[in-house]
């Protein structure tokens, strides 16, 4: 009787399995590295987009503030214009009244 493993031929099968396992490990390692590098790039892109969103929000806030300031100025200018138009109409009516008085004086002199 021959001892255990006496009929085997040089152990080719285990080396073939070992090579296959190494190939699978290499493929998994490459995929892991590829996913990790993609994740890093995506994280950088997310950080960049977040900073861009913050800048946009700050700019939007500034523009809204400026818009409200300009609307306030427009309102004040409208009020001034309305006041000046009211003054103009009052002065115009006073002028017409004086013109009427002048005509009455001229008519009474004649």
N, CA, C and O atoms as a Tinker XYZ file with bonds, in Angstrom:
   440  protein
     1  N      0.822000   -1.170000    0.000000    73     2
     2  CA     0.000000    0.000000    0.000000    64     1     3
     3  C      0.867000    1.234000    0.000000    63     2     4     5
     4  O      1.932000    1.327000    0.610000    81     3
     5  N      0.326000    2.145000   -0.721000    73     3     6
     6  CA     1.060000    3.398000   -0.853000    64     5     7
     7  C      0.426000    4.393000    0.101000    63     6     8     9
     8  O     -0.778000    4.326000    0.351000    81     7
     9  N      1.204000    5.305000    0.633000    73     7    10
    10  CA     0.692000    6.286000    1.585000    64     9    11
    11  C     -0.220000    7.316000    0.916000    63    10    12    13
    12  O     -0.408000    7.321000   -0.300000    81    11
    13  N     -0.763000    8.165000    1.742000    73    11    14
    14  CA    -1.677000    9.193000    1.220000    64    13    15
    15  C     -0.978000   10.094000    0.228000    63    14    16    17
    16  O      0.144000   10.538000    0.470000    81    15
    17  N     -1.634000   10.368000   -0.893000    73    15    18
    18  CA    -1.106000   11.273000   -1.896000    64    17    19
    19  C      0.000000   10.709000   -2.728000    63    18    20    21
    20  O      0.691000   11.471000   -3.405000    81    19
    21  N      0.209000    9.425000   -2.718000    73    19    22
    22  CA     1.297000    8.841000   -3.484000    64    21    23
    23  C      0.968000    8.818000   -4.964000    63    22    24    25
    24  O      1.881000    8.781000   -5.789000    81    23
    25  N     -0.312000    8.838000   -5.328000    73    23    26
    26  CA    -0.671000    8.771000   -6.742000    64    25    27
    27  C     -0.833000   10.161000   -7.379000    63    26    28    29
    28  O     -1.282000   10.243000   -8.523000    81    27
    29  N     -0.505000   11.192000   -6.724000    73    27    30
    30  CA    -0.688000   12.540000   -7.299000    64    29    31
    31  C      0.451000   12.878000   -8.227000    63    30    32    33
    32  O      1.576000   12.401000   -8.081000    81    31
    33  N      0.109000   13.744000   -9.219000    73    31    34
    34  CA     1.118000   14.137000  -10.190000    64    33    35
    35  C      1.637000   15.542000   -9.882000    63    34    36    37
    36  O      1.059000   16.485000  -10.422000    81    35
    37  N      2.560000   15.749000   -9.154000    73    35    38
    38  CA     3.281000   16.996000   -8.946000    64    37    39
    39  C      2.475000   18.162000   -8.416000    63    38    40    41
    40  O      3.026000   19.260000   -8.347000    81    39
    41  N      1.243000   18.020000   -8.042000    73    39    42
    42  CA     0.472000   19.102000   -7.452000    64    41    43
    43  C      0.058000   20.188000   -8.426000    63    42    44    45
    44  O      0.045000   21.361000   -8.052000    81    43
    45  N     -0.278000   19.847000   -9.653000    73    43    46
    46  CA    -0.682000   20.844000  -10.630000    64    45    47
    47  C     -2.027000   21.476000  -10.300000    63    46    48    49
    48  O     -2.178000   22.685000  -10.473000    81    47
    49  N     -2.948000   20.760000   -9.863000    73    47    50
    50  CA    -4.278000   21.281000   -9.587000    64    49    51
    51  C     -4.245000   22.360000   -8.515000    63    50    52    53
    52  O     -4.871000   23.403000   -8.704000    81    51
    53  N     -3.564000   22.168000   -7.427000    73    51    54
    54  CA    -3.528000   23.245000   -6.429000    64    53    55
    55  C     -2.843000   24.500000   -6.958000    63    54    56    57
    56  O     -3.268000   25.604000   -6.615000    81    55
    57  N     -1.809000   24.379000   -7.772000    73    55    58
    58  CA    -1.171000   25.582000   -8.299000    64    57    59
    59  C     -2.103000   26.301000   -9.275000    63    58    60    61
    60  O     -2.084000   27.530000   -9.334000    81    59
    61  N     -2.907000   25.578000  -10.034000    73    59    62
    62  CA    -3.865000   26.192000  -10.945000    64    61    63
    63  C     -4.948000   26.927000  -10.159000    63    62    64    65
    64  O     -5.352000   28.027000  -10.536000    81    63
    65  N     -5.409000   26.334000   -9.089000    73    63    66
    66  CA    -6.401000   26.994000   -8.228000    64    65    67
    67  C     -5.776000   28.226000   -7.583000    63    66    68    69
    68  O     -6.423000   29.266000   -7.463000    81    67
    69  N     -4.520000   28.106000   -7.172000    73    67    70
    70  CA    -3.830000   29.229000   -6.563000    64    69    71
    71  C     -3.701000   30.397000   -7.541000    63    70    72    73
    72  O     -3.917000   31.546000   -7.157000    81    71
    73  N     -3.353000   30.117000   -8.796000    73    71    74
    74  CA    -3.231000   31.157000   -9.824000    64    73    75
    75  C     -4.597000   31.790000  -10.085000    63    74    76    77
    76  O     -4.702000   33.008000  -10.234000    81    75
    77  N     -5.641000   30.964000  -10.139000    73    75    78
    78  CA    -6.984000   31.495000  -10.362000    64    77    79
    79  C     -7.396000   32.403000   -9.204000    63    78    80    81
    80  O     -7.981000   33.463000   -9.425000    81    79
    81  N     -7.097000   32.000000   -7.993000    73    79    82
    82  CA    -7.406000   32.827000   -6.831000    64    81    83
    83  C     -6.630000   34.146000   -6.863000    63    82    84    85
    84  O     -7.166000   35.199000   -6.515000    81    83
    85  N     -5.374000   34.078000   -7.281000    73    83    86
    86  CA    -4.585000   35.308000   -7.401000    64    85    87
    87  C     -5.175000   36.245000   -8.454000    63    86    88    89
    88  O     -5.191000   37.461000   -8.264000    81    87
    89  N     -5.655000   35.685000   -9.555000    73    87    90
    90  CA    -6.278000   36.505000  -10.605000    64    89    91
    91  C     -7.556000   37.151000  -10.073000    63    90    92    93
    92  O     -7.808000   38.334000  -10.302000    81    91
    93  N     -8.354000   36.363000   -9.361000    73    91    94
    94  CA    -9.600000   36.908000   -8.788000    64    93    95
    95  C     -9.276000   38.004000   -7.784000    63    94    96    97
    96  O     -9.938000   39.042000   -7.764000    81    95
    97  N     -8.259000   37.782000   -6.948000    73    95    98
    98  CA    -7.864000   38.795000   -5.968000    64    97    99
    99  C     -7.371000   40.047000   -6.676000    63    98   100   101
   100  O     -7.682000   41.160000   -6.252000    81    99
   101  N     -6.608000   39.880000   -7.748000    73    99   102
   102  CA    -6.109000   41.033000   -8.498000    64   101   103
   103  C     -7.266000   41.817000   -9.113000    63   102   104   105
   104  O     -7.269000   43.047000   -9.079000    81   103
   105  N     -8.239000   41.118000   -9.668000    73   103   106
   106  CA    -9.410000   41.796000  -10.261000    64   105   107
   107  C    -10.189000   42.540000   -9.188000    63   106   108   109
   108  O    -10.592000   43.686000   -9.389000    81   107
   109  N    -10.402000   41.892000   -8.047000    73   107   110
   110  CA   -11.117000   42.555000   -6.948000    64   109   111
   111  C    -10.353000   43.767000   -6.428000    63   110   112   113
   112  O    -10.951000   44.799000   -6.124000    81   111
   113  N     -9.023000   43.642000   -6.327000    73   111   114
   114  CA    -8.208000   44.767000   -5.863000    64   113   115
   115  C     -8.295000   45.930000   -6.853000    63   114   116   117
   116  O     -8.406000   47.085000   -6.442000    81   115
   117  N     -8.246000   45.631000   -8.156000    73   115   118
   118  CA    -8.361000   46.682000   -9.171000    64   117   119
   119  C     -9.717000   47.364000   -9.084000    63   118   120   121
   120  O     -9.808000   48.590000   -9.140000    81   119
   121  N    -10.776000   46.563000   -8.946000    73   119   122
   122  CA   -12.113000   47.138000   -8.839000    64   121   123
   123  C    -12.250000   48.008000   -7.591000    63   122   124   125
   124  O    -12.867000   49.073000   -7.632000    81   123
   125  N    -11.677000   47.552000   -6.496000    73   123   126
   126  CA   -11.713000   48.322000   -5.252000    64   125   127
   127  C    -10.956000   49.644000   -5.420000    63   126   128   129
   128  O    -11.434000   50.699000   -5.003000    81   127
   129  N     -9.774000   49.573000   -6.033000    73   127   130
   130  CA    -8.984000   50.784000   -6.263000    64   129   131
   131  C     -9.730000   51.736000   -7.191000    63   130   132   133
   132  O     -9.752000   52.944000   -6.954000    81   131
   133  N    -10.342000   51.197000   -8.247000    73   131   134
   134  CA   -11.081000   52.009000   -9.201000    64   133   135
   135  C    -12.272000   52.687000   -8.518000    63   134   136   137
   136  O    -12.508000   53.877000   -8.725000    81   135
   137  N    -13.013000   51.946000   -7.715000    73   135   138
   138  CA   -14.163000   52.513000   -6.996000    64   137   139
   139  C    -13.708000   53.573000   -6.003000    63   138   140   141
   140  O    -14.361000   54.604000   -5.840000    81   139
   141  N    -12.578000   53.312000   -5.335000    73   139   142
   142  CA   -12.060000   54.273000   -4.373000    64   141   143
   143  C    -11.654000   55.577000   -5.053000    63   142   144   145
   144  O    -11.942000   56.660000   -4.544000    81   143
   145  N    -10.989000   55.477000   -6.200000    73   143   146
   146  CA   -10.581000   56.695000   -6.909000    64   145   147
   147  C    -11.796000   57.446000   -7.441000    63   146   148   149
   148  O    -11.820000   58.676000   -7.418000    81   147
   149  N    -12.805000   56.719000   -7.919000    73   147   150
   150  CA   -14.043000   57.376000   -8.363000    64   149   151
   151  C    -14.726000   58.082000   -7.207000    63   150   152   153
   152  O    -15.213000   59.203000   -7.353000    81   151
   153  N    -14.760000   57.419000   -6.055000    73   151   154
   154  CA   -15.384000   58.006000   -4.879000    64   153   155
   155  C    -14.655000   59.289000   -4.479000    63   154   156   157
   156  O    -15.294000   60.281000   -4.128000    81   155
   157  N    -13.333000   59.274000   -4.530000    73   155   158
   158  CA   -12.564000   60.472000   -4.182000    64   157   159
   159  C    -12.880000   61.603000   -5.155000    63   158   160   161
   160  O    -13.069000   62.746000   -4.737000    81   159
   161  N    -12.939000   61.293000   -6.444000    73   159   162
   162  CA   -13.269000   62.321000   -7.434000    64   161   163
   163  C    -14.676000   62.865000   -7.210000    63   162   164   165
   164  O    -14.903000   64.071000   -7.302000    81   163
   165  N    -15.606000   61.983000   -6.919000    73   163   166
   166  CA   -16.978000   62.424000   -6.686000    64   165   167
   167  C    -17.086000   63.257000   -5.414000    63   166   168   169
   168  O    -17.860000   64.213000   -5.362000    81   167
   169  N    -16.317000   62.904000   -4.391000    73   167   170
   170  CA   -16.323000   63.705000   -3.173000    64   169   171
   171  C    -15.762000   65.097000   -3.424000    63   170   172   173
   172  O    -16.280000   66.079000   -2.893000    81   171
   173  N    -14.711000   65.190000   -4.227000    73   171   174
   174  CA   -14.163000   66.493000   -4.586000    64   173   175
   175  C    -15.186000   67.308000   -5.365000    63   174   176   177
   176  O    -15.352000   68.506000   -5.133000    81   175
   177  N    -15.870000   66.642000   -6.292000    73   175   178
   178  CA   -16.885000   67.336000   -7.085000    64   177   179
   179  C    -18.037000   67.815000   -6.211000    63   178   180   181
   180  O    -18.549000   68.918000   -6.403000    81   179
   181  N    -18.444000   66.993000   -5.257000    73   179   182
   182  CA   -19.512000   67.390000   -4.331000    64   181   183
   183  C    -19.067000   68.584000   -3.492000    63   182   184   185
   184  O    -19.840000   69.522000   -3.295000    81   183
   185  N    -17.842000   68.559000   -3.002000    73   183   186
   186  CA   -17.331000   69.679000   -2.205000    64   185   187
   187  C    -17.290000   70.952000   -3.036000    63   186   188   189
   188  O    -17.644000   72.028000   -2.554000    81   187
   189  N    -16.855000   70.826000   -4.293000    73   187   190
   190  CA   -16.815000   71.986000   -5.187000    64   189   191
   191  C    -18.224000   72.528000   -5.453000    63   190   192   193
   192  O    -18.441000   73.739000   -5.450000    81   191
   193  N    -19.169000   71.626000   -5.680000    73   191   194
   194  CA   -20.545000   72.064000   -5.915000    64   193   195
   195  C    -21.153000   72.704000   -4.670000    63   194   196   197
   196  O    -21.928000   73.655000   -4.777000    81   195
   197  N    -20.807000   72.190000   -3.494000    73   195   198
   198  CA   -21.304000   72.796000   -2.260000    64   197   199
   199  C    -20.751000   74.201000   -2.077000    63   198   200   201
   200  O    -21.480000   75.115000   -1.693000    81   199
   201  N    -19.461000   74.373000   -2.351000    73   199   202
   202  CA   -18.882000   75.716000   -2.224000    64   201   203
   203  C    -19.477000   76.656000   -3.264000    63   202   204   205
   204  O    -19.717000   77.829000   -2.979000    81   203
   205  N    -19.715000   76.148000   -4.464000    73   203   206
   206  CA   -20.352000   76.965000   -5.495000    64   205   207
   207  C    -21.769000   77.338000   -5.083000    63   206   208   209
   208  O    -22.208000   78.462000   -5.324000    81   207
   209  N    -22.484000   76.415000   -4.469000    73   207   210
   210  CA   -23.842000   76.706000   -4.001000    64   209   211
   211  C    -23.812000   77.765000   -2.899000    63   210   212   213
   212  O    -24.674000   78.642000   -2.863000    81   211
   213  N    -22.828000   77.691000   -2.002000    73   211   214
   214  CA   -22.706000   78.699000   -0.953000    64   213   215
   215  C    -22.414000   80.064000   -1.551000    63   214   216   217
   216  O    -23.003000   81.065000   -1.142000    81   215
   217  N    -21.502000   80.108000   -2.523000    73   215   218
   218  CA   -21.189000   81.393000   -3.171000    64   217   219
   219  C    -22.414000   81.951000   -3.873000    63   218   220   221
   220  O    -22.686000   83.150000   -3.818000    81   219
   221  N    -23.150000   81.065000   -4.534000    73   219   222
   222  CA   -24.357000   81.492000   -5.230000    64   221   223
   223  C    -25.386000   82.031000   -4.247000    63   222   224   225
   224  O    -26.050000   83.031000   -4.522000    81   223
   225  N    -25.518000   81.373000   -3.110000    73   223   226
   226  CA   -26.479000   81.815000   -2.093000    64   225   227
   227  C    -26.079000   83.175000   -1.523000    63   226   228   229
   228  O    -26.934000   84.031000   -1.296000    81   227
   229  N    -24.779000   83.372000   -1.293000    73   227   230
   230  CA   -24.305000   84.660000   -0.802000    64   229   231
   231  C    -24.565000   85.749000   -1.838000    63   230   232   233
   232  O    -25.023000   86.839000   -1.496000    81   231
   233  N    -24.274000   85.453000   -3.098000    73   231   234
   234  CA   -24.517000   86.432000   -4.160000    64   233   235
   235  C    -26.004000   86.726000   -4.287000    63   234   236   237
   236  O    -26.402000   87.870000   -4.505000    81   235
   237  N    -26.814000   85.700000   -4.151000    73   235   238
   238  CA   -28.266000   85.890000   -4.225000    64   237   239
   239  C    -28.753000   86.785000   -3.086000    63   238   240   241
   240  O    -29.596000   87.659000   -3.288000    81   239
   241  N    -28.216000   86.559000   -1.894000    73   239   242
   242  CA   -28.574000   87.396000   -0.751000    64   241   243
   243  C    -28.197000   88.850000   -0.986000    63   242   244   245
   244  O    -28.967000   89.762000   -0.685000    81   243
   245  N    -26.988000   89.054000   -1.534000    73   243   246
   246  CA   -26.555000   90.420000   -1.838000    64   245   247
   247  C    -27.465000   91.070000   -2.867000    63   246   248   249
   248  O    -27.838000   92.235000   -2.731000    81   247
   249  N    -27.820000   90.308000   -3.903000    73   247   250
   250  CA   -28.689000   90.862000   -4.940000    64   249   251
   251  C    -30.085000   91.163000   -4.405000    63   250   252   253
   252  O    -30.694000   92.168000   -4.775000    81   251
   253  N    -30.590000   90.292000   -3.535000    73   251   254
   254  CA   -31.906000   90.563000   -2.949000    64   253   255
   255  C    -31.863000   91.811000   -2.078000    63   254   256   257
   256  O    -32.800000   92.609000   -2.090000    81   255
   257  N    -30.780000   91.983000   -1.323000    73   255   258
   258  CA   -30.637000   93.179000   -0.492000    64   257   259
   259  C    -30.547000   94.417000   -1.369000    63   258   260   261
   260  O    -31.188000   95.430000   -1.088000    81   259
   261  N    -29.766000   94.339000   -2.414000    73   259   262
   262  CA   -29.629000   95.485000   -3.318000    64   261   263
   263  C    -30.957000   95.788000   -3.991000    63   262   264   265
   264  O    -31.326000   96.950000   -4.160000    81   263
   265  N    -31.673000   94.740000   -4.374000    73   263   266
   266  CA   -32.974000   94.921000   -5.001000    64   265   267
   267  C    -33.936000   95.617000   -4.047000    63   266   268   269
   268  O    -34.659000   96.529000   -4.447000    81   267
   269  N    -33.946000   95.191000   -2.787000    73   267   270
   270  CA   -34.848000   95.832000   -1.821000    64   269   271
   271  C    -34.433000   97.285000   -1.581000    63   270   272   273
   272  O    -35.290000   98.156000   -1.432000    81   271
   273  N    -33.120000   97.552000   -1.543000    73   271   274
   274  CA   -32.656000   98.932000   -1.405000    64   273   275
   275  C    -33.102000   99.778000   -2.590000    63   274   276   277
   276  O    -33.577000  100.901000   -2.423000    81   275
   277  N    -32.944000   99.229000   -3.781000    73   275   278
   278  CA   -33.360000   99.970000   -4.976000    64   277   279
   279  C    -34.872000  100.186000   -5.006000    63   278   280   281
   280  O    -35.343000  101.247000   -5.415000    81   279
   281  N    -35.627000   99.181000   -4.575000    73   279   282
   282  CA   -37.078000   99.356000   -4.519000    64   281   283
   283  C    -37.452000  100.432000   -3.509000    63   282   284   285
   284  O    -38.389000  101.197000   -3.735000    81   283
   285  N    -36.728000  100.494000   -2.400000    73   283   286
   286  CA   -36.950000  101.564000   -1.424000    64   285   287
   287  C    -36.660000  102.924000   -2.016000    63   286   288   289
   288  O    -37.408000  103.876000   -1.795000    81   287
   289  N    -35.570000  103.021000   -2.773000    73   287   290
   290  CA   -35.239000  104.289000   -3.428000    64   289   291
   291  C    -36.310000  104.665000   -4.454000    63   290   292   293
   292  O    -36.683000  105.832000   -4.572000    81   291
   293  N    -36.798000  103.671000   -5.191000    73   291   294
   294  CA   -37.848000  103.941000   -6.175000    64   293   295
   295  C    -39.094000  104.471000   -5.484000    63   294   296   297
   296  O    -39.723000  105.418000   -5.958000    81   295
   297  N    -39.445000  103.855000   -4.363000    73   295   298
   298  CA   -40.606000  104.318000   -3.609000    64   297   299
   299  C    -40.424000  105.747000   -3.113000    63   298   300   301
   300  O    -41.341000  106.564000   -3.202000    81   299
   301  N    -39.233000  106.046000   -2.590000    73   299   302
   302  CA   -38.986000  107.412000   -2.107000    64   301   303
   303  C    -39.019000  108.405000   -3.264000    63   302   304   305
   304  O    -39.531000  109.515000   -3.114000    81   303
   305  N    -38.475000  108.012000   -4.423000    73   303   306
   306  CA   -38.519000  108.905000   -5.587000    64   305   307
   307  C    -39.953000  109.101000   -6.072000    63   306   308   309
   308  O    -40.323000  110.197000   -6.494000    81   307
   309  N    -40.755000  108.049000   -6.014000    73   307   310
   310  CA   -42.161000  108.189000   -6.397000    64   309   311
   311  C    -42.876000  109.160000   -5.469000    63   310   312   313
   312  O    -43.660000  110.000000   -5.912000    81   311
   313  N    -42.594000  109.035000   -4.173000    73   311   314
   314  CA   -43.221000  109.953000   -3.211000    64   313   315
   315  C    -42.789000  111.387000   -3.472000    63   314   316   317
   316  O    -43.610000  112.304000   -3.426000    81   315
   317  N    -41.503000  111.583000   -3.746000    73   315   318
   318  CA   -41.016000  112.925000   -4.055000    64   317   319
   319  C    -41.681000  113.461000   -5.319000    63   318   320   321
   320  O    -42.070000  114.628000   -5.378000    81   319
   321  N    -41.809000  112.603000   -6.328000    73   319   322
   322  CA   -42.436000  113.014000   -7.580000    64   321   323
   323  C    -43.894000  113.384000   -7.348000    63   322   324   325
   324  O    -44.368000  114.394000   -7.868000    81   323
   325  N    -44.606000  112.574000   -6.572000    73   323   326
   326  CA   -45.997000  112.877000   -6.268000    64   325   327
   327  C    -46.108000  114.194000   -5.505000    63   326   328   329
   328  O    -47.009000  114.993000   -5.760000    81   327
   329  N    -45.187000  114.415000   -4.566000    73   327   330
   330  CA   -45.193000  115.676000   -3.811000    64   329   331
   331  C    -44.938000  116.856000   -4.736000    63   330   332   333
   332  O    -45.597000  117.890000   -4.625000    81   331
   333  N    -43.989000  116.705000   -5.643000    73   331   334
   334  CA   -43.684000  117.793000   -6.577000    64   333   335
   335  C    -44.845000  118.032000   -7.531000    63   334   336   337
   336  O    -45.139000  119.176000   -7.880000    81   335
   337  N    -45.511000  116.952000   -7.956000    73   335   338
   338  CA   -46.675000  117.134000   -8.825000    64   337   339
   339  C    -47.798000  117.834000   -8.068000    63   338   340   341
   340  O    -48.496000  118.677000   -8.631000    81   339
   341  N    -47.974000  117.487000   -6.794000    73   339   342
   342  CA   -48.991000  118.164000   -5.981000    64   341   343
   343  C    -48.641000  119.640000   -5.814000    63   342   344   345
   344  O    -49.509000  120.507000   -5.915000    81   343
   345  N    -47.350000  119.920000   -5.554000    73   343   346
   346  CA   -46.909000  121.321000   -5.436000    64   345   347
   347  C    -47.128000  122.061000   -6.753000    63   346   348   349
   348  O    -47.571000  123.210000   -6.762000    81   347
   349  N    -46.816000  121.397000   -7.858000    73   347   350
   350  CA   -46.989000  122.011000   -9.173000    64   349   351
   351  C    -48.464000  122.337000   -9.433000    63   350   352   353
   352  O    -48.796000  123.429000   -9.895000    81   351
   353  N    -49.332000  121.383000   -9.132000    73   351   354
   354  CA   -50.757000  121.634000   -9.371000    64   353   355
   355  C    -51.263000  122.752000   -8.462000    63   354   356   357
   356  O    -52.094000  123.558000   -8.880000    81   355
   357  N    -50.770000  122.810000   -7.221000    73   355   358
   358  CA   -51.171000  123.884000   -6.313000    64   357   359
   359  C    -50.680000  125.231000   -6.834000    63   358   360   361
   360  O    -51.433000  126.204000   -6.860000    81   359
   361  N    -49.418000  125.285000   -7.247000    73   359   362
   362  CA   -48.873000  126.534000   -7.791000    64   361   363
   363  C    -49.571000  126.923000   -9.085000    63   362   364   365
   364  O    -49.797000  128.104000   -9.349000    81   363
   365  N    -49.911000  125.925000   -9.886000    73   363   366
   366  CA   -50.617000  126.206000  -11.138000    64   365   367
   367  C    -51.995000  126.797000  -10.857000    63   366   368   369
   368  O    -52.410000  127.741000  -11.529000    81   367
   369  N    -52.700000  126.257000   -9.882000    73   367   370
   370  CA   -54.017000  126.806000   -9.540000    64   369   371
   371  C    -53.879000  128.213000   -8.949000    63   370   372   373
   372  O    -54.717000  129.075000   -9.214000    81   371
   373  N    -52.835000  128.455000   -8.155000    73   371   374
   374  CA   -52.591000  129.799000   -7.637000    64   373   375
   375  C    -52.290000  130.773000   -8.759000    63   374   376   377
   376  O    -52.747000  131.916000   -8.744000    81   375
   377  N    -51.507000  130.308000   -9.743000    73   375   378
   378  CA   -51.163000  131.158000  -10.882000    64   377   379
   379  C    -52.404000  131.477000  -11.695000    63   378   380   381
   380  O    -52.579000  132.615000  -12.132000    81   379
   381  N    -53.255000  130.509000  -11.903000    73   379   382
   382  CA   -54.501000  130.754000  -12.643000    64   381   383
   383  C    -55.391000  131.723000  -11.876000    63   382   384   385
   384  O    -56.044000  132.576000  -12.476000    81   383
   385  N    -55.420000  131.593000  -10.550000    73   383   386
   386  CA   -56.215000  132.519000   -9.740000    64   385   387
   387  C    -55.665000  133.935000   -9.861000    63   386   388   389
   388  O    -56.433000  134.892000   -9.963000    81   387
   389  N    -54.379000  134.071000   -9.850000    73   387   390
   390  CA   -53.768000  135.410000   -9.982000    64   389   391
   391  C    -53.980000  135.957000  -11.387000    63   390   392   393
   392  O    -54.218000  137.151000  -11.568000    81   391
   393  N    -53.891000  135.070000  -12.386000    73   391   394
   394  CA   -54.175000  135.531000  -13.749000    64   393   395
   395  C    -55.611000  136.047000  -13.845000    63   394   396   397
   396  O    -55.879000  137.060000  -14.491000    81   395
   397  N    -56.520000  135.337000  -13.196000    73   395   398
   398  CA   -57.914000  135.789000  -13.162000    64   397   399
   399  C    -58.040000  137.129000  -12.466000    63   398   400   401
   400  O    -58.797000  137.987000  -12.919000    81   399
   401  N    -57.306000  137.332000  -11.364000    73   399   402
   402  CA   -57.336000  138.612000  -10.660000    64   401   403
   403  C    -56.751000  139.716000  -11.526000    63   402   404   405
   404  O    -57.260000  140.836000  -11.548000    81   403
   405  N    -55.665000  139.389000  -12.247000    73   403   406
   406  CA   -55.043000  140.377000  -13.139000    64   405   407
   407  C    -56.028000  140.785000  -14.226000    63   406   408   409
   408  O    -56.130000  141.972000  -14.533000    81   407
   409  N    -56.748000  139.852000  -14.811000    73   407   410
   410  CA   -57.717000  140.164000  -15.853000    64   409   411
   411  C    -58.860000  141.015000  -15.293000    63   410   412   413
   412  O    -59.343000  141.934000  -15.954000    81   411
   413  N    -59.283000  140.697000  -14.070000    73   411   414
   414  CA   -60.343000  141.482000  -13.437000    64   413   415
   415  C    -59.865000  142.914000  -13.213000    63   414   416   417
   416  O    -60.608000  143.869000  -13.441000    81   415
   417  N    -58.619000  143.053000  -12.767000    73   415   418
   418  CA   -58.068000  144.390000  -12.550000    64   417   419
   419  C    -57.983000  145.159000  -13.861000    63   418   420   421
   420  O    -58.320000  146.342000  -13.912000    81   419
   421  N    -57.534000  144.492000  -14.923000    73   419   422
   422  CA   -57.411000  145.152000  -16.223000    64   421   423
   423  C    -58.798000  145.532000  -16.747000    63   422   424   425
   424  O    -58.984000  146.615000  -17.302000    81   423
   425  N    -59.768000  144.630000  -16.567000    73   423   426
   426  CA   -61.125000  144.917000  -17.031000    64   425   427
   427  C    -61.716000  146.081000  -16.235000    63   426   428   429
   428  O    -62.405000  146.937000  -16.789000    81   427
   429  N    -61.439000  146.100000  -14.934000    73   427   430
   430  CA   -62.004000  147.204000  -14.135000    64   429   431
   431  C    -61.335000  148.509000  -14.459000    63   430   432   433
   432  O    -61.981000  149.552000  -14.350000    81   431
   433  N    -60.062000  148.519000  -14.858000    73   431   434
   434  CA   -59.359000  149.749000  -15.252000    64   433   435
   435  C    -59.887000  150.270000  -16.573000    63   434   436   437
   436  O    -59.962000  151.479000  -16.792000    81   435
   437  N    -60.246000  149.365000  -17.437000    73   435   438
   438  CA   -60.729000  149.757000  -18.753000    64   437   439
   439  C    -62.104000  150.310000  -18.584000    63   438   440
   440  O    -62.731000  150.714000  -19.563000    81   439
